Amino acid sequence: MKRNLLLAGLLALVVITVGAIGCYGDFGFPETPQLPEGGNTILSSQNTGIWVSGEGKVSVVPDVAILSLGVETQAKTVSEAQQQAAESMEAVMAVLDSYGIAEKDIQTRYFSIYPVKRWQNDEEILIGYRVSNMVTVKIREMDNIGVIIDAVVEAGGDYTRINSISFTVDDPTDYYEDAREMAMEDAKEKAKQLAKLAKVDLGKPIYINEGGIYVPAPYDFYRGAAEAMPAPAPTTPISPGETEIRLTVQVVYSIE
């Protein structure tokens, strides 16, 4: 009886093994499924069509200046350096207020108090403390930029620091729309040329992606914040010139 059960179990195992082997190819790997007769592989729409990028550029005259300024003092004690910085900064803020600069257009960007040390006879010694207080100021009256800079320098004296000035547009929305229109037209012209070269008919856009909007980075007006600024000539000349707003798009056109 036991022998019959053992033989039956072995026979079942052989049947299962043969069935499993039948699902594999000659080398023991699963066989590749066969496509139905006349079947076609459908490619993703994102891998077809004519891909192009377009760029739109608009030159604009800035109507806002962003000025980075403040004071920096150094004294033997923290309290002395801080008092000098507070008095100088208060004078600078009074000047900004006198020219109608709103509080919302003045933002503190950097404030620090740290020790100043130097090496002497192979030993690091403390020589004092330095206090820095920097703000960014948005100037909307472009004709007053040079006058405001001169007044700030006079108010802050040798403690004045002016790090940089940059120019921008307060509301660039309309310029973005113009740049976007130009970018789409640029993309369309490129796609037309590619379609002509490939001897195909250009279809409609099936994918549109807007890239980044580029505005030139601020450039430095003054450098060397650690050094006292010399008294400027009356009415420092400032020229905002033009700035350029650039916008890119990526467009995919179908092929008809």
CYANA upper distance limits for C-alpha pairs under 8 A (distance plus 0.5 A):
  1 MET  CA      5 LEU  CA      6.98
  2 LYS  CA      6 LEU  CA      6.72
  3 ARG  CA      7 LEU  CA      6.74
  4 ASN  CA      8 ALA  CA      6.69
  5 LEU  CA      9 GLY  CA      6.75
  6 LEU  CA     10 LEU  CA      6.81
  7 LEU  CA     11 LEU  CA      6.65
  8 ALA  CA     12 ALA  CA      6.79
  9 GLY  CA     13 LEU  CA      6.81
 10 LEU  CA     14 VAL  CA      6.80
 11 LEU  CA     15 VAL  CA      6.85
 12 ALA  CA     16 ILE  CA      6.80
 13 LEU  CA     17 THR  CA      6.67
 14 VAL  CA     18 VAL  CA      6.65
 15 VAL  CA     19 GLY  CA      6.71
 16 ILE  CA     20 ALA  CA      6.76
 17 THR  CA     21 ILE  CA      6.72
 18 VAL  CA     22 GLY  CA      6.74
 19 GLY  CA     23 CYS  CA      7.54
 20 ALA  CA     24 TYR  CA      7.87
 21 ILE  CA     28 GLY  CA      8.00
 23 CYS  CA     30 PRO  CA      7.01
 23 CYS  CA     31 GLU  CA      7.63
 24 TYR  CA     28 GLY  CA      5.88
 24 TYR  CA     29 PHE  CA      5.77
 24 TYR  CA     30 PRO  CA      4.87
 24 TYR  CA     31 GLU  CA      6.01
 25 GLY  CA     29 PHE  CA      6.03
 25 GLY  CA     30 PRO  CA      6.35
 25 GLY  CA     31 GLU  CA      5.73
 35 LEU  CA     39 GLY  CA      6.57
 43 LEU  CA     47 ASN  CA      7.28
 43 LEU  CA     48 THR  CA      8.08
 44 SER  CA     48 THR  CA      7.62
 45 SER  CA     49 GLY  CA      8.10
 48 THR  CA    254 SER  CA      7.86
 49 GLY  CA    252 VAL  CA      6.71
 49 GLY  CA    253 TYR  CA      5.93
 49 GLY  CA    254 SER  CA      5.03
 49 GLY  CA    255 ILE  CA      5.98
 50 ILE  CA    191 ALA  CA      7.08
 50 ILE  CA    194 LEU  CA      8.17
 50 ILE  CA    195 ALA  CA      8.22
 50 ILE  CA    252 VAL  CA      5.96
 50 ILE  CA    253 TYR  CA      5.57
 50 ILE  CA    254 SER  CA      6.91
 50 ILE  CA    255 ILE  CA      7.61
 51 TRP  CA    191 ALA  CA      7.98
 51 TRP  CA    250 GLN  CA      7.84
 51 TRP  CA    251 VAL  CA      6.46
 51 TRP  CA    252 VAL  CA      4.98
 51 TRP  CA    253 TYR  CA      7.04
 52 VAL  CA    187 ALA  CA      6.34
 52 VAL  CA    190 LYS  CA      7.22
 52 VAL  CA    191 ALA  CA      6.77
 52 VAL  CA    250 GLN  CA      6.38
 52 VAL  CA    251 VAL  CA      6.01
 52 VAL  CA    252 VAL  CA      6.88
 53 SER  CA    186 ASP  CA      8.40
 53 SER  CA    187 ALA  CA      5.89
 53 SER  CA    248 THR  CA      7.52
 53 SER  CA    249 VAL  CA      6.09
 53 SER  CA    250 GLN  CA      4.82
 53 SER  CA    251 VAL  CA      6.61
 54 GLY  CA    183 ALA  CA      5.10
 54 GLY  CA    184 MET  CA      6.48
 54 GLY  CA    185 GLU  CA      7.91
 54 GLY  CA    186 ASP  CA      5.42
 54 GLY  CA    187 ALA  CA      4.61
 54 GLY  CA    188 LYS  CA      8.35
 54 GLY  CA    190 LYS  CA      8.47
 54 GLY  CA    248 THR  CA      6.10
 54 GLY  CA    249 VAL  CA      5.75
 54 GLY  CA    250 GLN  CA      6.87
 54 GLY  CA    251 VAL  CA      8.32
 55 GLU  CA    179 ALA  CA      8.20
 55 GLU  CA    180 ARG  CA      8.43
 55 GLU  CA    182 MET  CA      7.39
 55 GLU  CA    183 ALA  CA      4.65
 55 GLU  CA    184 MET  CA      8.01
 55 GLU  CA    186 ASP  CA      6.82
 55 GLU  CA    187 ALA  CA      7.93
 55 GLU  CA    246 ARG  CA      7.47
 55 GLU  CA    247 LEU  CA      6.25
 55 GLU  CA    248 THR  CA      4.97
 55 GLU  CA    249 VAL  CA      7.03
 56 GLY  CA    178 ASP  CA      8.26
 56 GLY  CA    179 ALA  CA      4.88
 56 GLY  CA    180 ARG  CA      6.53
 56 GLY  CA    181 GLU  CA      7.70
 56 GLY  CA    182 MET  CA      5.10
 56 GLY  CA    183 ALA  CA      4.55
 56 GLY  CA    184 MET  CA      8.28
 56 GLY  CA    186 ASP  CA      7.88
 56 GLY  CA    246 ARG  CA      6.16
 56 GLY  CA    247 LEU  CA      5.80
 56 GLY  CA    248 THR  CA      6.91
 57 LYS  CA    179 ALA  CA      5.96
 57 LYS  CA    182 MET  CA      7.82
 57 LYS  CA    183 ALA  CA      8.34
 57 LYS  CA    244 GLU  CA      7.13
 57 LYS  CA    245 ILE  CA      6.22
 57 LYS  CA    246 ARG  CA      5.03
 57 LYS  CA    247 LEU  CA      7.16
 58 VAL  CA    175 TYR  CA      7.23
 58 VAL  CA    178 ASP  CA      7.73
 58 VAL  CA    179 ALA  CA      6.38
 58 VAL  CA    244 GLU  CA      6.15
 58 VAL  CA    245 ILE  CA      5.79
 58 VAL  CA    246 ARG  CA      7.06
 59 SER  CA    242 GLU  CA      6.89
 59 SER  CA    243 THR  CA      6.26
 59 SER  CA    244 GLU  CA      4.97
 59 SER  CA    245 ILE  CA      6.91
 60 VAL  CA    169 VAL  CA      8.47
 60 VAL  CA    242 GLU  CA      6.05
 60 VAL  CA    243 THR  CA      5.97
 60 VAL  CA    244 GLU  CA      6.63
 60 VAL  CA    245 ILE  CA      8.00
 61 VAL  CA    169 VAL  CA      8.17
 61 VAL  CA    240 PRO  CA      7.96
 61 VAL  CA    241 GLY  CA      7.00
 61 VAL  CA    242 GLU  CA      5.18
 61 VAL  CA    243 THR  CA      6.78
 62 PRO  CA    167 PHE  CA      6.24
 62 PRO  CA    168 THR  CA      5.46
 62 PRO  CA    169 VAL  CA      5.47
 62 PRO  CA    240 PRO  CA      7.02
 62 PRO  CA    241 GLY  CA      8.00
 62 PRO  CA    242 GLU  CA      6.96
 62 PRO  CA    243 THR  CA      7.17
 63 ASP  CA    140 ARG  CA      7.04
 63 ASP  CA    141 GLU  CA      8.39
 63 ASP  CA    142 MET  CA      7.10
 63 ASP  CA    167 PHE  CA      7.95
 63 ASP  CA    168 THR  CA      7.00
 63 ASP  CA    169 VAL  CA      5.87
 63 ASP  CA    170 ASP  CA      7.05
 64 VAL  CA    138 LYS  CA      7.21
 64 VAL  CA    139 ILE  CA      6.27
 64 VAL  CA    140 ARG  CA      5.36
 64 VAL  CA    141 GLU  CA      7.94
 64 VAL  CA    142 MET  CA      7.18
 64 VAL  CA    167 PHE  CA      6.30
 64 VAL  CA    168 THR  CA      5.92
 64 VAL  CA    169 VAL  CA      6.33
 64 VAL  CA    170 ASP  CA      6.63
 65 ALA  CA    138 LYS  CA      6.28
 65 ALA  CA    139 ILE  CA      5.57
 65 ALA  CA    140 ARG  CA      7.10
 65 ALA  CA    142 MET  CA      7.50
 65 ALA  CA    145 ILE  CA      8.18
 65 ALA  CA    165 ILE  CA      7.36
 65 ALA  CA    166 SER  CA      6.26
 65 ALA  CA    167 PHE  CA      5.03
 65 ALA  CA    168 THR  CA      6.92
 65 ALA  CA    240 PRO  CA      8.50
 66 ILE  CA    136 THR  CA      7.09
 66 ILE  CA    137 VAL  CA      6.15
 66 ILE  CA    138 LYS  CA      5.20
 66 ILE  CA    139 ILE  CA      6.82
 66 ILE  CA    165 ILE  CA      6.11
 66 ILE  CA    166 SER  CA      5.66
 66 ILE  CA    167 PHE  CA      6.55
 66 ILE  CA    168 THR  CA      8.19
 67 LEU  CA    136 THR  CA      6.03
 67 LEU  CA    137 VAL  CA      5.53
 67 LEU  CA    138 LYS  CA      6.90
 67 LEU  CA    139 ILE  CA      7.93
 67 LEU  CA    162 ILE  CA      8.21
 67 LEU  CA    163 ASN  CA      8.47
 67 LEU  CA    164 SER  CA      6.62
 67 LEU  CA    165 ILE  CA      5.07
 67 LEU  CA    166 SER  CA      7.15
 68 SER  CA    134 MET  CA      7.51
 68 SER  CA    135 VAL  CA      6.37
 68 SER  CA    136 THR  CA      4.97
 68 SER  CA    137 VAL  CA      6.87
 68 SER  CA    162 ILE  CA      6.43
 68 SER  CA    163 ASN  CA      5.99
 68 SER  CA    164 SER  CA      5.77
 68 SER  CA    165 ILE  CA      6.72
 69 LEU  CA    134 MET  CA      6.08
 69 LEU  CA    135 VAL  CA      6.11
 69 LEU  CA    136 THR  CA      6.83
 69 LEU  CA    137 VAL  CA      8.09
 69 LEU  CA    160 THR  CA      8.08
 69 LEU  CA    161 ARG  CA      6.05
 69 LEU  CA    162 ILE  CA      4.72
 69 LEU  CA    163 ASN  CA      6.42
 69 LEU  CA    164 SER  CA      7.98
 70 GLY  CA     89 MET  CA      7.34
 70 GLY  CA     92 VAL  CA      8.33
 70 GLY  CA    132 SER  CA      8.04
 70 GLY  CA    133 ASN  CA      6.01
 70 GLY  CA    134 MET  CA      4.70
 70 GLY  CA    135 VAL  CA      6.38
 70 GLY  CA    160 THR  CA      6.48
 70 GLY  CA    161 ARG  CA      5.68
 70 GLY  CA    162 ILE  CA      6.95
 71 VAL  CA     85 ALA  CA      6.78
 71 VAL  CA     88 SER  CA      7.29
 71 VAL  CA     89 MET  CA      6.76
 71 VAL  CA    132 SER  CA      6.43
 71 VAL  CA    133 ASN  CA      6.01
 71 VAL  CA    134 MET  CA      7.03
 71 VAL  CA    156 GLY  CA      7.33
 71 VAL  CA    159 TYR  CA      5.61
 71 VAL  CA    160 THR  CA      5.10
 71 VAL  CA    161 ARG  CA      5.77
 72 GLU  CA     85 ALA  CA      6.89
 72 GLU  CA    130 ARG  CA      7.56
 72 GLU  CA    131 VAL  CA      6.09
 72 GLU  CA    132 SER  CA      4.87
 72 GLU  CA    133 ASN  CA      6.95
 72 GLU  CA    159 TYR  CA      5.72
 72 GLU  CA    160 THR  CA      7.13
 72 GLU  CA    161 ARG  CA      7.24
 72 GLU  CA    226 ALA  CA      8.29
 73 THR  CA     81 ALA  CA      6.17
 73 THR  CA     82 GLN  CA      8.06
 73 THR  CA     84 GLN  CA      7.01
 73 THR  CA     85 ALA  CA      6.22
 73 THR  CA    130 ARG  CA      6.10
 73 THR  CA    131 VAL  CA      5.80
 73 THR  CA    132 SER  CA      7.13
 73 THR  CA    159 TYR  CA      6.34
 74 GLN  CA     81 ALA  CA      5.77
 74 GLN  CA    128 GLY  CA      7.20
 74 GLN  CA    129 TYR  CA      5.99
 74 GLN  CA    130 ARG  CA      4.79
 74 GLN  CA    131 VAL  CA      6.86
 75 ALA  CA     80 GLU  CA      6.49
 75 ALA  CA     81 ALA  CA      5.30
 75 ALA  CA    128 GLY  CA      5.84
 75 ALA  CA    129 TYR  CA      6.07
 75 ALA  CA    130 ARG  CA      7.22
 76 LYS  CA     80 GLU  CA      7.67
 76 LYS  CA     81 ALA  CA      7.90
 76 LYS  CA    127 ILE  CA      6.87
 76 LYS  CA    128 GLY  CA      4.47
 76 LYS  CA    129 TYR  CA      6.51
 77 THR  CA     81 ALA  CA      6.81
 77 THR  CA    128 GLY  CA      6.47
 77 THR  CA    129 TYR  CA      6.53
 78 VAL  CA     82 GLN  CA      6.45
 78 VAL  CA    113 ILE  CA      8.15
 78 VAL  CA    128 GLY  CA      8.20
 78 VAL  CA    129 TYR  CA      6.15
 78 VAL  CA    130 ARG  CA      8.13
 78 VAL  CA    131 VAL  CA      8.50
 79 SER  CA     83 GLN  CA      6.52
 80 GLU  CA     84 GLN  CA      6.80
 81 ALA  CA     85 ALA  CA      6.73
 81 ALA  CA    129 TYR  CA      7.09
 81 ALA  CA    130 ARG  CA      6.91
 81 ALA  CA    131 VAL  CA      6.60
 82 GLN  CA     86 ALA  CA      6.54
 82 GLN  CA    131 VAL  CA      6.56
 83 GLN  CA     87 GLU  CA      6.67
 84 GLN  CA     88 SER  CA      6.69
 85 ALA  CA     89 MET  CA      6.44
 85 ALA  CA    131 VAL  CA      7.12
 85 ALA  CA    132 SER  CA      7.84
 85 ALA  CA    133 ASN  CA      7.92
 85 ALA  CA    159 TYR  CA      8.15
 86 ALA  CA     90 GLU  CA      6.51
 87 GLU  CA     91 ALA  CA      6.90
 88 SER  CA     92 VAL  CA      6.84
 88 SER  CA    155 ALA  CA      7.52
 88 SER  CA    156 GLY  CA      5.45
 88 SER  CA    157 GLY  CA      8.17
 88 SER  CA    159 TYR  CA      7.62
 88 SER  CA    160 THR  CA      8.45
 89 MET  CA     93 MET  CA      6.61
 89 MET  CA    133 ASN  CA      8.18
 89 MET  CA    156 GLY  CA      7.26
 90 GLU  CA     94 ALA  CA      6.70
 91 ALA  CA     95 VAL  CA      6.97
 91 ALA  CA    155 ALA  CA      6.00
 91 ALA  CA    156 GLY  CA      6.98
 92 VAL  CA     96 LEU  CA      6.96
 92 VAL  CA    152 VAL  CA      5.92
 92 VAL  CA    155 ALA  CA      6.04
 92 VAL  CA    156 GLY  CA      6.36
 93 MET  CA     97 ASP  CA      6.67
 94 ALA  CA     98 SER  CA      6.68
 95 VAL  CA     99 TYR  CA      7.05
 95 VAL  CA    148 ILE  CA      8.22
 95 VAL  CA    151 ALA  CA      7.13
 95 VAL  CA    152 VAL  CA      6.90
 95 VAL  CA    155 ALA  CA      7.78
 96 LEU  CA    100 GLY  CA      7.16
 96 LEU  CA    101 ILE  CA      5.99
 96 LEU  CA    148 ILE  CA      7.85
 96 LEU  CA    152 VAL  CA      8.15
 97 ASP  CA    101 ILE  CA      5.83
 97 ASP  CA    102 ALA  CA      7.60
 99 TYR  CA    148 ILE  CA      7.95
101 ILE  CA    105 ASP  CA      7.12
101 ILE  CA    106 ILE  CA      8.16
101 ILE  CA    137 VAL  CA      8.50
101 ILE  CA    138 LYS  CA      8.16
101 ILE  CA    139 ILE  CA      7.41
102 ALA  CA    106 ILE  CA      7.55
103 GLU  CA    107 GLN  CA      8.49
105 ASP  CA    136 THR  CA      8.41
105 ASP  CA    137 VAL  CA      6.24
105 ASP  CA    138 LYS  CA      5.57
105 ASP  CA    139 ILE  CA      8.19
106 ILE  CA    135 VAL  CA      7.12
106 ILE  CA    136 THR  CA      6.29
106 ILE  CA    137 VAL  CA      5.21
106 ILE  CA    138 LYS  CA      7.12
107 GLN  CA    135 VAL  CA      5.86
107 GLN  CA    136 THR  CA      5.89
107 GLN  CA    137 VAL  CA      7.25
108 THR  CA    133 ASN  CA      8.15
108 THR  CA    134 MET  CA      6.60
108 THR  CA    135 VAL  CA      4.72
108 THR  CA    136 THR  CA      7.02
109 ARG  CA    134 MET  CA      6.28
109 ARG  CA    135 VAL  CA      5.60
109 ARG  CA    136 THR  CA      7.14
110 TYR  CA    132 SER  CA      7.87
110 TYR  CA    133 ASN  CA      6.31
110 TYR  CA    134 MET  CA      5.52
110 TYR  CA    135 VAL  CA      7.27
111 PHE  CA    131 VAL  CA      7.99
111 PHE  CA    132 SER  CA      5.95
111 PHE  CA    133 ASN  CA      5.00
111 PHE  CA    134 MET  CA      6.85
112 SER  CA    130 ARG  CA      8.42
112 SER  CA    131 VAL  CA      6.18
112 SER  CA    132 SER  CA      5.79
112 SER  CA    133 ASN  CA      7.27
113 ILE  CA    129 TYR  CA      7.39
113 ILE  CA    130 ARG  CA      6.18
113 ILE  CA    131 VAL  CA      5.07
113 ILE  CA    132 SER  CA      7.18
114 TYR  CA    129 TYR  CA      6.19
114 TYR  CA    130 ARG  CA      6.07
114 TYR  CA    131 VAL  CA      7.33
115 PRO  CA    126 LEU  CA      7.57
115 PRO  CA    127 ILE  CA      8.36
115 PRO  CA    128 GLY  CA      6.48
115 PRO  CA    129 TYR  CA      4.87
115 PRO  CA    130 ARG  CA      6.75
116 VAL  CA    126 LEU  CA      6.62
116 VAL  CA    127 ILE  CA      6.34
116 VAL  CA    128 GLY  CA      5.77
116 VAL  CA    129 TYR  CA      5.82
116 VAL  CA    130 ARG  CA      7.07
117 LYS  CA    124 GLU  CA      6.92
117 LYS  CA    125 ILE  CA      6.01
117 LYS  CA    126 LEU  CA      4.99
117 LYS  CA    127 ILE  CA      6.01
117 LYS  CA    128 GLY  CA      7.67
118 ARG  CA    124 GLU  CA      5.98
118 ARG  CA    125 ILE  CA      6.15
118 ARG  CA    126 LEU  CA      7.25
118 ARG  CA    127 ILE  CA      7.64
119 TRP  CA    123 GLU  CA      5.84
119 TRP  CA    124 GLU  CA      4.84
119 TRP  CA    125 ILE  CA      6.72
120 GLN  CA    124 GLU  CA      6.70
120 GLN  CA    125 ILE  CA      7.39
139 ILE  CA    145 ILE  CA      7.51
141 GLU  CA    145 ILE  CA      7.67
144 ASN  CA    148 ILE  CA      6.42
145 ILE  CA    149 ILE  CA      6.77
145 ILE  CA    238 ILE  CA      7.35
146 GLY  CA    150 ASP  CA      6.80
146 GLY  CA    235 THR  CA      5.80
146 GLY  CA    236 THR  CA      5.10
146 GLY  CA    237 PRO  CA      6.18
146 GLY  CA    238 ILE  CA      6.34
147 VAL  CA    151 ALA  CA      6.71
147 VAL  CA    235 THR  CA      5.71
147 VAL  CA    236 THR  CA      7.25
148 ILE  CA    152 VAL  CA      6.56
149 ILE  CA    153 VAL  CA      6.71
149 ILE  CA    236 THR  CA      7.62
150 ASP  CA    154 GLU  CA      6.74
150 ASP  CA    232 PRO  CA      7.24
150 ASP  CA    234 PRO  CA      7.57
150 ASP  CA    235 THR  CA      6.74
150 ASP  CA    236 THR  CA      7.01
151 ALA  CA    155 ALA  CA      6.62
152 VAL  CA    156 GLY  CA      6.56
152 VAL  CA    160 THR  CA      8.05
153 VAL  CA    157 GLY  CA      6.21
153 VAL  CA    158 ASP  CA      8.39
153 VAL  CA    160 THR  CA      6.25
153 VAL  CA    231 ALA  CA      7.68
153 VAL  CA    232 PRO  CA      8.44
154 GLU  CA    231 ALA  CA      8.02
156 GLY  CA    160 THR  CA      5.32
158 ASP  CA    228 ALA  CA      5.74
158 ASP  CA    229 MET  CA      6.78
158 ASP  CA    230 PRO  CA      8.12
159 TYR  CA    228 ALA  CA      6.95
159 TYR  CA    229 MET  CA      8.48
160 THR  CA    228 ALA  CA      7.53
160 THR  CA    229 MET  CA      7.25
161 ARG  CA    225 ALA  CA      6.09
161 ARG  CA    228 ALA  CA      7.93
161 ARG  CA    229 MET  CA      7.49
162 ILE  CA    221 PHE  CA      8.36
162 ILE  CA    222 TYR  CA      6.53
162 ILE  CA    223 ARG  CA      8.24
162 ILE  CA    225 ALA  CA      7.52
163 ASN  CA    220 ASP  CA      7.29
163 ASN  CA    221 PHE  CA      7.28
163 ASN  CA    222 TYR  CA      5.76
163 ASN  CA    223 ARG  CA      6.36
163 ASN  CA    224 GLY  CA      8.18
163 ASN  CA    225 ALA  CA      6.78
164 SER  CA    218 PRO  CA      8.11
164 SER  CA    219 TYR  CA      7.14
164 SER  CA    220 ASP  CA      4.88
164 SER  CA    221 PHE  CA      5.22
164 SER  CA    222 TYR  CA      6.20
164 SER  CA    223 ARG  CA      7.99
165 ILE  CA    218 PRO  CA      7.19
165 ILE  CA    219 TYR  CA      7.00
165 ILE  CA    220 ASP  CA      6.49
165 ILE  CA    221 PHE  CA      5.96
166 SER  CA    217 ALA  CA      8.29
166 SER  CA    218 PRO  CA      5.03
166 SER  CA    219 TYR  CA      6.47
166 SER  CA    220 ASP  CA      8.11
167 PHE  CA    218 PRO  CA      7.60
167 PHE  CA    240 PRO  CA      6.96
167 PHE  CA    243 THR  CA      8.24
168 THR  CA    243 THR  CA      7.95
172 PRO  CA    176 TYR  CA      6.70
173 THR  CA    177 GLU  CA      6.99
174 ASP  CA    178 ASP  CA      6.99
175 TYR  CA    179 ALA  CA      6.65
175 TYR  CA    245 ILE  CA      7.99
176 TYR  CA    180 ARG  CA      6.46
176 TYR  CA    245 ILE  CA      8.05
176 TYR  CA    247 LEU  CA      7.86
177 GLU  CA    181 GLU  CA      6.74
178 ASP  CA    182 MET  CA      6.83
179 ALA  CA    183 ALA  CA      6.59
179 ALA  CA    245 ILE  CA      7.93
179 ALA  CA    246 ARG  CA      7.07
179 ALA  CA    247 LEU  CA      6.40
180 ARG  CA    184 MET  CA      6.81
180 ARG  CA    247 LEU  CA      6.76
180 ARG  CA    248 THR  CA      7.95
180 ARG  CA    249 VAL  CA      8.26
181 GLU  CA    185 GLU  CA      6.84
182 MET  CA    186 ASP  CA      6.60
183 ALA  CA    187 ALA  CA      6.72
183 ALA  CA    247 LEU  CA      7.30
183 ALA  CA    248 THR  CA      6.53
183 ALA  CA    249 VAL  CA      6.74
184 MET  CA    188 LYS  CA      6.70
184 MET  CA    249 VAL  CA      7.33
185 GLU  CA    189 GLU  CA      6.79
186 ASP  CA    190 LYS  CA      6.91
187 ALA  CA    191 ALA  CA      6.72
187 ALA  CA    249 VAL  CA      8.12
187 ALA  CA    250 GLN  CA      8.01
187 ALA  CA    251 VAL  CA      7.29
188 LYS  CA    192 LYS  CA      6.66
189 GLU  CA    193 GLN  CA      6.88
190 LYS  CA    194 LEU  CA      6.83
191 ALA  CA    195 ALA  CA      6.59
191 ALA  CA    202 LEU  CA      7.97
191 ALA  CA    253 TYR  CA      7.86
192 LYS  CA    196 LYS  CA      6.68
192 LYS  CA    202 LEU  CA      7.10
193 GLN  CA    197 LEU  CA      6.71
194 LEU  CA    198 ALA  CA      6.62
195 ALA  CA    199 LYS  CA      6.44
195 ALA  CA    200 VAL  CA      5.70
195 ALA  CA    201 ASP  CA      6.64
195 ALA  CA    202 LEU  CA      6.34
196 LYS  CA    200 VAL  CA      6.80
196 LYS  CA    201 ASP  CA      8.03
200 VAL  CA    255 ILE  CA      7.25
200 VAL  CA    256 GLU  CA      7.55
201 ASP  CA    255 ILE  CA      6.42
201 ASP  CA    256 GLU  CA      5.71
202 LEU  CA    253 TYR  CA      7.34
202 LEU  CA    254 SER  CA      6.98
202 LEU  CA    255 ILE  CA      5.70
202 LEU  CA    256 GLU  CA      6.55
203 GLY  CA    253 TYR  CA      6.30
203 GLY  CA    254 SER  CA      5.13
203 GLY  CA    255 ILE  CA      5.61
203 GLY  CA    256 GLU  CA      5.93
204 LYS  CA    253 TYR  CA      5.96
204 LYS  CA    254 SER  CA      6.22
205 PRO  CA    251 VAL  CA      7.04
205 PRO  CA    252 VAL  CA      6.06
205 PRO  CA    253 TYR  CA      4.70
205 PRO  CA    254 SER  CA      6.76
206 ILE  CA    251 VAL  CA      8.13
206 ILE  CA    252 VAL  CA      6.19
206 ILE  CA    253 TYR  CA      6.16
206 ILE  CA    254 SER  CA      6.82
207 TYR  CA    250 GLN  CA      8.43
207 TYR  CA    251 VAL  CA      6.07
207 TYR  CA    252 VAL  CA      5.47
207 TYR  CA    253 TYR  CA      7.69
208 ILE  CA    249 VAL  CA      7.49
208 ILE  CA    250 GLN  CA      6.20
208 ILE  CA    251 VAL  CA      5.02
208 ILE  CA    252 VAL  CA      7.04
209 ASN  CA    249 VAL  CA      6.05
209 ASN  CA    250 GLN  CA      5.55
209 ASN  CA    251 VAL  CA      6.96
210 GLU  CA    247 LEU  CA      8.31
210 GLU  CA    248 THR  CA      6.57
210 GLU  CA    249 VAL  CA      4.79
210 GLU  CA    250 GLN  CA      6.81
211 GLY  CA    247 LEU  CA      7.26
211 GLY  CA    248 THR  CA      5.45
211 GLY  CA    249 VAL  CA      5.79
211 GLY  CA    250 GLN  CA      7.71
212 GLY  CA    247 LEU  CA      6.62
212 GLY  CA    248 THR  CA      6.81
213 ILE  CA    245 ILE  CA      7.57
213 ILE  CA    246 ARG  CA      6.15
213 ILE  CA    247 LEU  CA      5.10
213 ILE  CA    248 THR  CA      7.51
214 TYR  CA    245 ILE  CA      6.29
214 TYR  CA    246 ARG  CA      5.42
214 TYR  CA    247 LEU  CA      6.81
215 VAL  CA    243 THR  CA      8.03
215 VAL  CA    244 GLU  CA      6.77
215 VAL  CA    245 ILE  CA      5.60
215 VAL  CA    246 ARG  CA      7.14
216 PRO  CA    243 THR  CA      7.59
216 PRO  CA    244 GLU  CA      7.45
216 PRO  CA    245 ILE  CA      8.25
232 PRO  CA    236 THR  CA      7.26
